[in-house]
Each structure stands twice: as C-alpha cells, then as structure tokens.
Amino acid sequence: MAEHEAQVQGHCDPRFAAVREAFEANFRDREELGAAVAVTVEGRTVVDLWGGWADAERGRPWERDTLVNVWSTSKGPTALCAHILADRGLLDLDAPVATYWPEFAAAGKEQILVRHLLSHRAGLSGLREPHSFEQLCDWELTTQRLAAMEPWWAPGTRSGYHAFTYGSLVGEV
C-alpha cells in the first residue's frame, strides 16, 4: 500500500456491501481525505466504517473516534421538520417566504418561495457584510440581516450551497 493511500476500517454487514464499496470509492475515485459512516437498522449497527486521514498532511489516520464538526448534519432534520409541516398542511412549499416571514420580502426577495430555501436556490448562500461565528449564533441578528439583504443571484435560477444560512432561513420560516 502506498504511504498516503487511505485505509478503510470497521464493520459492514454483508447485506450492505454496496455501502462499503461506495465509501471506499470516495477515497479511491473522489479524493476524499477522511470520513466515517454508520448505519443502524432496527437498533442494530449494520455499517460502522471509517478511513482516510484526519489531517490535510495525511500524517494522522482517521480513527473510529476521530472528532469532527457536525455543521451540515442539521440540514437534514431541519428540512424534515419543514416537510412534516408541509405534509400536515401547515407550510406551503410553493408560497412566498414572506407569507410566513413578512420582513423577508425586502430587497427584491418577495418572490422567493419556501422551496427555494429548502433547495439552496434562494440566492442567499452567504451574508454580504462580515458576520462572525459569534454573530451567526445570534438568531435575531442573523435573520434580520438575511431578511434585509439582496440575493446574490435571481432566486430559483441557480443553486449555491447555503452552508451557514440554511438553518436560519428555513428555521425562521
């Protein structure tokens, strides 16, 4: 094995061999640095894999207990909550965001739909003015700035990952 070749370790139930193959392909074909994946079915762990490197220099192997941030893991549950509300008839995905958040209509955003927020197509992938991590954690400040800002592009025309704004946008709705 080459000195900096990623190794995948852990357990994978044979029924989920395709998961292991896809995970390994991330390192082999897509230049993944380091990652872990776990899958539980009916309370039983059927996939628990980790591999690659915990540092950009590829000097520290990714271990079973390597700590990572969980930034984007909250997007799935946030979207799920919005879809549950839609399923219950409490949220219309085709309604303008301003229906639920009137201040949001400022700066040319009156036609942005709830579905644009959920699909990263709202043109609000970042804030225009400097915004620290501490400020990002200030819900009122962040949502006020998002409501007041002009979109980076015409909403619905392109996609751009709303890495730091997704939770505030969907959450405020």
Backbone as JSON Lines, residues from 0, in Angstrom:
{"i":0,"aa":"M","n":[0.84,-1.17,0.0],"ca":[0.0,0.0,0.0],"c":[0.89,1.24,0.0]}
{"i":1,"aa":"A","n":[0.51,2.23,-0.81],"ca":[1.25,3.48,-0.88],"c":[1.2,4.18,0.47]}
{"i":2,"aa":"E","n":[2.22,4.99,0.76],"ca":[2.34,5.64,2.06],"c":[1.11,6.48,2.43]}
{"i":3,"aa":"H","n":[0.51,7.17,1.47],"ca":[-0.62,8.05,1.78],"c":[-1.94,7.51,1.24]}
{"i":4,"aa":"E","n":[-2.01,6.23,0.96],"ca":[-3.26,5.63,0.48],"c":[-4.21,5.44,1.66]}
{"i":5,"aa":"A","n":[-5.45,5.8,1.47],"ca":[-6.44,5.71,2.54],"c":[-6.81,4.26,2.82]}
{"i":6,"aa":"Q","n":[-6.91,3.94,4.1],"ca":[-7.37,2.63,4.52],"c":[-8.76,2.77,5.11]}
{"i":7,"aa":"V","n":[-9.64,1.82,4.78],"ca":[-10.98,1.8,5.36],"c":[-11.01,0.68,6.38]}
{"i":8,"aa":"Q","n":[-11.5,1.01,7.56],"ca":[-11.59,0.02,8.63],"c":[-13.01,-0.02,9.17]}
{"i":9,"aa":"G","n":[-13.27,-1.02,9.97],"ca":[-14.56,-1.13,10.61],"c":[-15.33,-2.35,10.16]}
{"i":10,"aa":"H","n":[-16.63,-2.32,10.45],"ca":[-17.51,-3.46,10.17],"c":[-18.61,-3.05,9.19]}
{"i":11,"aa":"C","n":[-18.93,-3.98,8.3],"ca":[-20.04,-3.78,7.37],"c":[-20.73,-5.12,7.15]}
{"i":12,"aa":"D","n":[-21.98,-5.2,7.55],"ca":[-22.77,-6.4,7.33],"c":[-22.76,-6.72,5.84]}
{"i":13,"aa":"P","n":[-22.57,-7.97,5.46],"ca":[-22.52,-8.32,4.03],"c":[-23.72,-7.84,3.22]}
{"i":14,"aa":"R","n":[-24.89,-7.69,3.85],"ca":[-26.06,-7.19,3.13],"c":[-25.87,-5.75,2.67]}
{"i":15,"aa":"F","n":[-24.91,-5.04,3.26],"ca":[-24.68,-3.64,2.94],"c":[-23.32,-3.44,2.29]}
{"i":16,"aa":"A","n":[-22.87,-4.45,1.57],"ca":[-21.57,-4.38,0.89],"c":[-21.5,-3.19,-0.07]}
{"i":17,"aa":"A","n":[-22.61,-2.83,-0.67],"ca":[-22.62,-1.68,-1.61],"c":[-22.27,-0.38,-0.88]}
{"i":18,"aa":"V","n":[-22.63,-0.28,0.38],"ca":[-22.28,0.91,1.16],"c":[-20.77,0.97,1.34]}
{"i":19,"aa":"R","n":[-20.16,-0.18,1.68],"ca":[-18.71,-0.22,1.84],"c":[-18.02,0.13,0.51]}
{"i":20,"aa":"E","n":[-18.52,-0.44,-0.58],"ca":[-17.93,-0.17,-1.89],"c":[-18.01,1.32,-2.24]}
{"i":21,"aa":"A","n":[-19.15,1.95,-1.97],"ca":[-19.31,3.38,-2.26],"c":[-18.4,4.21,-1.36]}
{"i":22,"aa":"F","n":[-18.28,3.81,-0.1],"ca":[-17.42,4.52,0.84],"c":[-15.96,4.44,0.39]}
{"i":23,"aa":"E","n":[-15.52,3.26,0.01],"ca":[-14.15,3.08,-0.47],"c":[-13.91,3.87,-1.76]}
{"i":24,"aa":"A","n":[-14.91,3.93,-2.62],"ca":[-14.78,4.68,-3.88],"c":[-14.57,6.17,-3.63]}
{"i":25,"aa":"N","n":[-15.12,6.68,-2.53],"ca":[-14.9,8.1,-2.2],"c":[-13.42,8.4,-2.05]}
{"i":26,"aa":"F","n":[-12.67,7.48,-1.49],"ca":[-11.23,7.68,-1.31],"c":[-10.48,7.41,-2.61]}
{"i":27,"aa":"R","n":[-10.83,6.33,-3.25],"ca":[-10.12,5.9,-4.46],"c":[-10.39,6.81,-5.65]}
{"i":28,"aa":"D","n":[-11.66,7.19,-5.85],"ca":[-12.06,7.9,-7.07],"c":[-12.37,9.38,-6.88]}
{"i":29,"aa":"R","n":[-12.67,9.79,-5.67],"ca":[-13.13,11.17,-5.45],"c":[-12.23,11.97,-4.52]}
{"i":30,"aa":"E","n":[-11.08,11.43,-4.21],"ca":[-10.08,12.13,-3.4],"c":[-10.57,12.56,-2.02]}
{"i":31,"aa":"E","n":[-11.45,11.77,-1.42],"ca":[-11.9,12.04,-0.05],"c":[-10.69,12.02,0.86]}
{"i":32,"aa":"L","n":[-10.62,12.95,1.8],"ca":[-9.49,12.99,2.73],"c":[-9.72,12.01,3.89]}
{"i":33,"aa":"G","n":[-10.82,12.15,4.59],"ca":[-11.14,11.29,5.71],"c":[-12.62,11.36,6.02]}
{"i":34,"aa":"A","n":[-13.18,10.26,6.49],"ca":[-14.62,10.23,6.74],"c":[-14.99,9.0,7.56]}
{"i":35,"aa":"A","n":[-16.22,9.0,8.02],"ca":[-16.79,7.87,8.73],"c":[-18.26,7.78,8.36]}
{"i":36,"aa":"V","n":[-18.81,6.59,8.44],"ca":[-20.23,6.39,8.18],"c":[-20.73,5.27,9.1]}
{"i":37,"aa":"A","n":[-21.9,5.47,9.65],"ca":[-22.54,4.45,10.48],"c":[-24.0,4.37,10.09]}
{"i":38,"aa":"V","n":[-24.5,3.14,10.01],"ca":[-25.9,2.9,9.66],"c":[-26.47,1.93,10.68]}
{"i":39,"aa":"T","n":[-27.63,2.29,11.22],"ca":[-28.31,1.44,12.19],"c":[-29.66,1.04,11.62]}
{"i":40,"aa":"V","n":[-29.97,-0.23,11.68],"ca":[-31.27,-0.74,11.22],"c":[-31.91,-1.47,12.38]}
{"i":41,"aa":"E","n":[-33.09,-1.02,12.75],"ca":[-33.85,-1.63,13.84],"c":[-33.01,-1.79,15.1]}
{"i":42,"aa":"G","n":[-32.25,-0.74,15.42],"ca":[-31.46,-0.73,16.64],"c":[-30.13,-1.47,16.57]}
{"i":43,"aa":"R","n":[-29.81,-2.05,15.42],"ca":[-28.56,-2.8,15.27],"c":[-27.65,-2.08,14.27]}
{"i":44,"aa":"T","n":[-26.39,-1.88,14.66],"ca":[-25.44,-1.23,13.76],"c":[-25.03,-2.23,12.69]}
{"i":45,"aa":"V","n":[-25.34,-1.88,11.43],"ca":[-25.02,-2.76,10.3],"c":[-23.84,-2.25,9.49]}
{"i":46,"aa":"V","n":[-23.51,-0.98,9.64],"ca":[-22.34,-0.39,8.99],"c":[-21.67,0.55,10.0]}
{"i":47,"aa":"D","n":[-20.38,0.36,10.19],"ca":[-19.59,1.25,11.04],"c":[-18.19,1.29,10.42]}
{"i":48,"aa":"L","n":[-17.99,2.22,9.51],"ca":[-16.75,2.32,8.74],"c":[-16.08,3.67,8.95]}
{"i":49,"aa":"W","n":[-14.76,3.68,8.86],"ca":[-14.0,4.92,8.91],"c":[-12.74,4.71,8.1]}
{"i":50,"aa":"G","n":[-12.2,5.8,7.63],"ca":[-10.98,5.67,6.85],"c":[-10.41,7.0,6.43]}
{"i":51,"aa":"G","n":[-9.23,6.93,5.85],"ca":[-8.56,8.11,5.36],"c":[-7.73,8.78,6.42]}
{"i":52,"aa":"W","n":[-7.67,10.1,6.34],"ca":[-6.76,10.89,7.15],"c":[-7.51,11.97,7.91]}
{"i":53,"aa":"A","n":[-7.03,12.24,9.12],"ca":[-7.65,13.25,9.97],"c":[-6.98,14.61,9.8]}
{"i":54,"aa":"D","n":[-5.99,14.7,8.92],"ca":[-5.31,15.97,8.7],"c":[-4.93,16.1,7.23]}
{"i":55,"aa":"A","n":[-4.83,17.34,6.78],"ca":[-4.55,17.61,5.36],"c":[-3.18,17.08,4.93]}
{"i":56,"aa":"E","n":[-2.27,16.95,5.86],"ca":[-0.92,16.45,5.53],"c":[-0.89,14.93,5.38]}
{"i":57,"aa":"R","n":[-2.0,14.28,5.69],"ca":[-2.12,12.82,5.6],"c":[-1.09,12.11,6.48]}
{"i":58,"aa":"G","n":[-0.93,12.66,7.67],"ca":[0.0,12.07,8.61],"c":[-0.68,11.41,9.8]}
{"i":59,"aa":"R","n":[-1.95,11.76,10.02],"ca":[-2.7,11.21,11.16],"c":[-3.91,10.45,10.63]}
{"i":60,"aa":"P","n":[-3.92,9.12,10.77],"ca":[-5.04,8.33,10.24],"c":[-6.37,8.68,10.93]}
{"i":61,"aa":"W","n":[-7.43,8.59,10.15],"ca":[-8.78,8.76,10.71],"c":[-9.05,7.52,11.56]}
{"i":62,"aa":"E","n":[-9.43,7.74,12.8],"ca":[-9.71,6.63,13.73],"c":[-11.21,6.5,13.94]}
{"i":63,"aa":"R","n":[-11.58,5.44,14.59],"ca":[-13.0,5.21,14.88],"c":[-13.6,6.37,15.68]}
{"i":64,"aa":"D","n":[-12.8,6.99,16.54],"ca":[-13.3,8.05,17.41],"c":[-12.79,9.45,17.02]}
{"i":65,"aa":"T","n":[-12.37,9.64,15.78],"ca":[-11.93,10.96,15.33],"c":[-13.08,11.95,15.45]}
{"i":66,"aa":"L","n":[-12.81,13.08,16.09],"ca":[-13.84,14.11,16.27],"c":[-13.94,14.98,15.03]}
{"i":67,"aa":"V","n":[-15.16,15.32,14.66],"ca":[-15.4,16.2,13.52],"c":[-16.52,17.16,13.88]}
{"i":68,"aa":"N","n":[-16.58,18.29,13.16],"ca":[-17.71,19.18,13.37],"c":[-18.94,18.57,12.7]}
{"i":69,"aa":"V","n":[-20.08,19.05,13.06],"ca":[-21.32,18.49,12.53],"c":[-22.15,19.54,11.8]}
{"i":70,"aa":"W","n":[-21.48,20.51,11.2],"ca":[-22.16,21.63,10.58],"c":[-23.39,21.24,9.77]}
{"i":71,"aa":"S","n":[-23.22,20.5,8.74],"ca":[-24.33,20.26,7.81],"c":[-25.25,19.12,8.21]}
{"i":72,"aa":"T","n":[-24.94,18.42,9.29],"ca":[-25.84,17.34,9.68],"c":[-27.18,17.87,10.17]}
{"i":73,"aa":"S","n":[-27.25,19.13,10.52],"ca":[-28.53,19.69,10.97],"c":[-29.46,20.04,9.81]}
{"i":74,"aa":"K","n":[-28.93,20.1,8.59],"ca":[-29.78,20.46,7.45],"c":[-30.86,19.41,7.17]}
{"i":75,"aa":"G","n":[-30.5,18.15,7.29],"ca":[-31.49,17.08,7.06],"c":[-32.66,17.16,8.02]}
{"i":76,"aa":"P","n":[-32.41,17.18,9.34],"ca":[-33.54,17.3,10.28],"c":[-34.32,18.6,10.1]}
{"i":77,"aa":"T","n":[-33.63,19.69,9.76],"ca":[-34.32,20.97,9.53],"c":[-35.28,20.84,8.34]}
{"i":78,"aa":"A","n":[-34.78,20.26,7.25],"ca":[-35.62,20.04,6.07],"c":[-36.76,19.07,6.39]}
{"i":79,"aa":"L","n":[-36.47,18.04,7.17],"ca":[-37.51,17.08,7.55],"c":[-38.63,17.77,8.31]}
{"i":80,"aa":"C","n":[-38.26,18.64,9.25],"ca":[-39.29,19.38,10.0],"c":[-40.16,20.22,9.07]}
{"i":81,"aa":"A","n":[-39.53,20.89,8.1],"ca":[-40.31,21.69,7.14],"c":[-41.24,20.79,6.33]}
{"i":82,"aa":"H","n":[-40.76,19.63,5.92],"ca":[-41.6,18.74,5.12],"c":[-42.72,18.11,5.94]}
{"i":83,"aa":"I","n":[-42.48,17.87,7.2],"ca":[-43.56,17.38,8.08],"c":[-44.63,18.46,8.19]}
{"i":84,"aa":"L","n":[-44.22,19.71,8.38],"ca":[-45.2,20.8,8.43],"c":[-45.97,20.9,7.12]}
{"i":85,"aa":"A","n":[-45.28,20.72,6.0],"ca":[-45.96,20.76,4.69],"c":[-46.94,19.6,4.58]}
{"i":86,"aa":"D","n":[-46.53,18.43,5.01],"ca":[-47.41,17.26,4.95],"c":[-48.67,17.46,5.8]}
{"i":87,"aa":"R","n":[-48.53,18.18,6.88],"ca":[-49.67,18.45,7.77],"c":[-50.49,19.65,7.31]}
{"i":88,"aa":"G","n":[-50.11,20.25,6.19],"ca":[-50.84,21.4,5.67],"c":[-50.54,22.7,6.39]}
{"i":89,"aa":"L","n":[-49.46,22.75,7.16],"ca":[-49.12,23.94,7.93],"c":[-48.06,24.81,7.24]}
{"i":90,"aa":"L","n":[-47.48,24.31,6.16],"ca":[-46.47,25.04,5.42],"c":[-46.64,24.73,3.94]}
{"i":91,"aa":"D","n":[-46.74,25.76,3.13],"ca":[-46.89,25.6,1.68],"c":[-45.52,25.84,1.04]}
{"i":92,"aa":"L","n":[-44.95,24.81,0.46],"ca":[-43.63,24.92,-0.14],"c":[-43.61,25.84,-1.35]}
{"i":93,"aa":"D","n":[-44.77,26.08,-1.96],"ca":[-44.86,26.96,-3.12],"c":[-45.28,28.39,-2.75]}
{"i":94,"aa":"A","n":[-45.39,28.67,-1.47],"ca":[-45.75,30.02,-1.02],"c":[-44.49,30.88,-0.93]}
{"i":95,"aa":"P","n":[-44.64,32.19,-1.15],"ca":[-43.51,33.08,-0.91],"c":[-43.09,33.01,0.56]}
{"i":96,"aa":"V","n":[-41.81,33.08,0.81],"ca":[-41.29,33.05,2.18],"c":[-41.94,34.15,3.01]}
{"i":97,"aa":"A","n":[-42.18,35.31,2.39],"ca":[-42.77,36.45,3.09],"c":[-44.16,36.17,3.65]}
{"i":98,"aa":"T","n":[-44.81,35.12,3.17],"ca":[-46.1,34.71,3.74],"c":[-45.92,34.38,5.22]}
{"i":99,"aa":"Y","n":[-44.8,33.77,5.55],"ca":[-44.52,33.34,6.92],"c":[-43.58,34.28,7.65]}
{"i":100,"aa":"W","n":[-42.8,35.03,6.89],"ca":[-41.77,35.91,7.45],"c":[-41.84,37.22,6.67]}
{"i":101,"aa":"P","n":[-42.77,38.12,7.02],"ca":[-43.03,39.33,6.23],"c":[-41.79,40.2,5.96]}
{"i":102,"aa":"E","n":[-40.89,40.33,6.92],"ca":[-39.7,41.17,6.75],"c":[-38.79,40.65,5.63]}
{"i":103,"aa":"F","n":[-38.94,39.41,5.29],"ca":[-38.09,38.78,4.28],"c":[-38.31,39.36,2.89]}
{"i":104,"aa":"A","n":[-39.44,39.98,2.65],"ca":[-39.76,40.49,1.31],"c":[-38.88,41.67,0.89]}
{"i":105,"aa":"A","n":[-38.07,42.19,1.78],"ca":[-37.2,43.34,1.46],"c":[-36.16,42.98,0.4]}
{"i":106,"aa":"A","n":[-35.65,43.99,-0.27],"ca":[-34.5,43.89,-1.18],"c":[-34.71,42.9,-2.33]}
{"i":107,"aa":"G","n":[-35.92,42.88,-2.88],"ca":[-36.17,42.05,-4.06],"c":[-36.4,40.58,-3.78]}
{"i":108,"aa":"K","n":[-36.76,40.24,-2.55],"ca":[-36.95,38.82,-2.21],"c":[-38.42,38.42,-2.1]}
{"i":109,"aa":"E","n":[-39.32,39.28,-2.52],"ca":[-40.75,38.99,-2.34],"c":[-41.23,37.75,-3.09]}
{"i":110,"aa":"Q","n":[-40.52,37.33,-4.13],"ca":[-40.94,36.16,-4.92],"c":[-40.19,34.88,-4.56]}
{"i":111,"aa":"I","n":[-39.3,34.94,-3.58],"ca":[-38.59,33.71,-3.18],"c":[-39.58,32.79,-2.49]}
{"i":112,"aa":"L","n":[-39.62,31.56,-2.96],"ca":[-40.54,30.56,-2.42],"c":[-39.86,29.75,-1.31]}
{"i":113,"aa":"V","n":[-40.67,29.16,-0.46],"ca":[-40.15,28.29,0.59],"c":[-39.29,27.19,-0.02]}
{"i":114,"aa":"R","n":[-39.72,26.63,-1.15],"ca":[-38.95,25.56,-1.78],"c":[-37.57,26.03,-2.23]}
{"i":115,"aa":"H","n":[-37.41,27.31,-2.54],"ca":[-36.09,27.84,-2.9],"c":[-35.14,27.77,-1.71]}
{"i":116,"aa":"L","n":[-35.66,28.03,-0.52],"ca":[-34.82,27.91,0.68],"c":[-34.38,26.47,0.87]}
{"i":117,"aa":"L","n":[-35.33,25.56,0.77],"ca":[-35.04,24.14,1.02],"c":[-34.08,23.54,0.0]}
{"i":118,"aa":"S","n":[-34.04,24.09,-1.2],"ca":[-33.2,23.51,-2.26],"c":[-31.94,24.33,-2.56]}
{"i":119,"aa":"H","n":[-31.58,25.23,-1.66],"ca":[-30.36,26.05,-1.82],"c":[-30.4,26.89,-3.1]}
{"i":120,"aa":"R","n":[-31.6,27.35,-3.48],"ca":[-31.76,28.13,-4.71],"c":[-32.29,29.54,-4.44]}
{"i":121,"aa":"A","n":[-32.17,30.0,-3.2],"ca":[-32.71,31.31,-2.83],"c":[-31.76,32.47,-3.14]}
{"i":122,"aa":"G","n":[-30.51,32.18,-3.45],"ca":[-29.54,33.25,-3.7],"c":[-29.03,33.88,-2.43]}
{"i":123,"aa":"L","n":[-29.14,33.18,-1.32],"ca":[-28.72,33.71,-0.03],"c":[-27.69,32.78,0.62]}
{"i":124,"aa":"S","n":[-26.72,32.37,-0.15],"ca":[-25.74,31.39,0.32],"c":[-24.73,31.97,1.3]}
{"i":125,"aa":"G","n":[-24.76,33.24,1.49],"ca":[-23.88,33.88,2.46],"c":[-24.35,35.3,2.71]}
{"i":126,"aa":"L","n":[-23.87,35.87,3.77],"ca":[-24.21,37.25,4.1],"c":[-23.26,38.2,3.4]}
{"i":127,"aa":"R","n":[-23.75,39.33,2.98],"ca":[-22.92,40.3,2.25],"c":[-21.94,41.04,3.17]}
{"i":128,"aa":"E","n":[-22.36,41.32,4.38],"ca":[-21.46,42.04,5.29],"c":[-20.73,41.03,6.18]}
{"i":129,"aa":"P","n":[-19.55,41.4,6.68],"ca":[-18.82,40.48,7.56],"c":[-19.71,40.02,8.72]}
{"i":130,"aa":"H","n":[-19.64,38.75,9.02],"ca":[-20.52,38.15,10.01],"c":[-19.7,37.07,10.73]}
{"i":131,"aa":"S","n":[-19.35,37.3,11.97],"ca":[-18.52,36.36,12.72],"c":[-19.32,35.12,13.14]}
{"i":132,"aa":"F","n":[-18.59,34.12,13.6],"ca":[-19.26,32.92,14.11],"c":[-20.15,33.27,15.29]}
{"i":133,"aa":"E","n":[-19.67,34.14,16.16],"ca":[-20.47,34.57,17.3],"c":[-21.77,35.24,16.83]}
{"i":134,"aa":"Q","n":[-21.67,36.07,15.8],"ca":[-22.86,36.72,15.26],"c":[-23.78,35.7,14.6]}
{"i":135,"aa":"L","n":[-23.2,34.7,13.95],"ca":[-24.01,33.65,13.31],"c":[-24.87,32.93,14.35]}
{"i":136,"aa":"C","n":[-24.36,32.82,15.56],"ca":[-25.11,32.17,16.64],"c":[-26.18,33.08,17.24]}
{"i":137,"aa":"D","n":[-26.2,34.33,16.85],"ca":[-27.21,35.28,17.31],"c":[-28.38,35.22,16.32]}
{"i":138,"aa":"W","n":[-29.4,34.48,16.69],"ca":[-30.53,34.21,15.79],"c":[-31.16,35.49,15.26]}
{"i":139,"aa":"E","n":[-31.47,36.42,16.16],"ca":[-32.15,37.65,15.74],"c":[-31.3,38.45,14.76]}
{"i":140,"aa":"L","n":[-30.03,38.61,15.06],"ca":[-29.15,39.38,14.19],"c":[-29.03,38.72,12.82]}
{"i":141,"aa":"T","n":[-28.81,37.42,12.81],"ca":[-28.63,36.71,11.53],"c":[-29.9,36.76,10.69]}
{"i":142,"aa":"T","n":[-31.04,36.49,11.28],"ca":[-32.28,36.52,10.49],"c":[-32.62,37.93,10.04]}
{"i":143,"aa":"Q","n":[-32.31,38.94,10.85],"ca":[-32.54,40.33,10.42],"c":[-31.67,40.67,9.21]}
{"i":144,"aa":"R","n":[-30.41,40.26,9.24],"ca":[-29.51,40.54,8.12],"c":[-29.94,39.79,6.87]}
{"i":145,"aa":"L","n":[-30.38,38.56,7.03],"ca":[-30.86,37.79,5.86],"c":[-32.12,38.42,5.29]}
{"i":146,"aa":"A","n":[-33.01,38.87,6.14],"ca":[-34.25,39.49,5.67],"c":[-33.96,40.78,4.91]}
{"i":147,"aa":"A","n":[-32.95,41.51,5.33],"ca":[-32.65,42.81,4.73],"c":[-31.8,42.73,3.47]}
{"i":148,"aa":"M","n":[-31.08,41.64,3.27],"ca":[-30.12,41.62,2.16],"c":[-30.73,41.25,0.82]}
{"i":149,"aa":"E","n":[-30.07,41.7,-0.21],"ca":[-30.44,41.38,-1.6],"c":[-29.81,40.03,-1.96]}
{"i":150,"aa":"P","n":[-30.51,39.19,-2.73],"ca":[-29.94,37.89,-3.11],"c":[-28.7,38.05,-4.0]}
{"i":151,"aa":"W","n":[-27.82,37.06,-3.94],"ca":[-26.61,37.05,-4.76],"c":[-26.93,36.8,-6.22]}
{"i":152,"aa":"W","n":[-28.03,36.09,-6.51],"ca":[-28.46,35.8,-7.88],"c":[-29.99,35.74,-7.88]}
{"i":153,"aa":"A","n":[-30.56,35.73,-9.07],"ca":[-32.02,35.66,-9.18],"c":[-32.5,34.34,-8.59]}
{"i":154,"aa":"P","n":[-33.31,34.39,-7.54],"ca":[-33.77,33.18,-6.88],"c":[-34.43,32.19,-7.85]}
{"i":155,"aa":"G","n":[-34.09,30.94,-7.65],"ca":[-34.65,29.87,-8.46],"c":[-33.89,29.6,-9.75]}
{"i":156,"aa":"T","n":[-32.93,30.46,-10.09],"ca":[-32.21,30.31,-11.36],"c":[-30.96,29.46,-11.25]}
{"i":157,"aa":"R","n":[-30.37,29.39,-10.06],"ca":[-29.19,28.57,-9.86],"c":[-29.16,28.06,-8.42]}
{"i":158,"aa":"S","n":[-28.22,27.18,-8.2],"ca":[-28.06,26.6,-6.88],"c":[-26.72,27.03,-6.3]}
{"i":159,"aa":"G","n":[-26.68,27.25,-5.01],"ca":[-25.45,27.57,-4.3],"c":[-25.62,27.14,-2.86]}
{"i":160,"aa":"Y","n":[-24.72,26.32,-2.39],"ca":[-24.85,25.73,-1.07],"c":[-24.97,26.8,0.01]}
{"i":161,"aa":"H","n":[-26.06,26.81,0.72],"ca":[-26.34,27.77,1.78],"c":[-25.77,27.22,3.1]}
{"i":162,"aa":"A","n":[-24.47,27.07,3.13],"ca":[-23.78,26.4,4.24],"c":[-24.1,26.98,5.61]}
{"i":163,"aa":"F","n":[-23.99,28.3,5.74],"ca":[-24.17,28.93,7.04],"c":[-25.51,29.63,7.18]}
{"i":164,"aa":"T","n":[-26.29,29.7,6.13],"ca":[-27.55,30.44,6.19],"c":[-28.79,29.53,6.18]}
{"i":165,"aa":"Y","n":[-28.63,28.29,5.77],"ca":[-29.76,27.37,5.61],"c":[-30.61,27.26,6.88]}
{"i":166,"aa":"G","n":[-29.96,26.99,8.01],"ca":[-30.7,26.81,9.26],"c":[-31.48,28.04,9.66]}
{"i":167,"aa":"S","n":[-30.88,29.21,9.5],"ca":[-31.58,30.44,9.85],"c":[-32.73,30.71,8.91]}
{"i":168,"aa":"L","n":[-32.53,30.49,7.61],"ca":[-33.59,30.75,6.63],"c":[-34.78,29.82,6.82]}
{"i":169,"aa":"V","n":[-34.53,28.52,6.82],"ca":[-35.61,27.55,6.96],"c":[-36.18,27.61,8.38]}
{"i":170,"aa":"G","n":[-35.3,27.77,9.34],"ca":[-35.76,27.82,10.74],"c":[-36.66,29.0,11.03]}
{"i":171,"aa":"E","n":[-36.36,30.16,10.44],"ca":[-37.2,31.32,10.68],"c":[-38.58,31.15,10.06]}
{"i":172,"aa":"V","n":[-38.66,30.48,8.92],"ca":[-39.97,30.18,8.31],"c":[-40.73,29.25,9.24]}
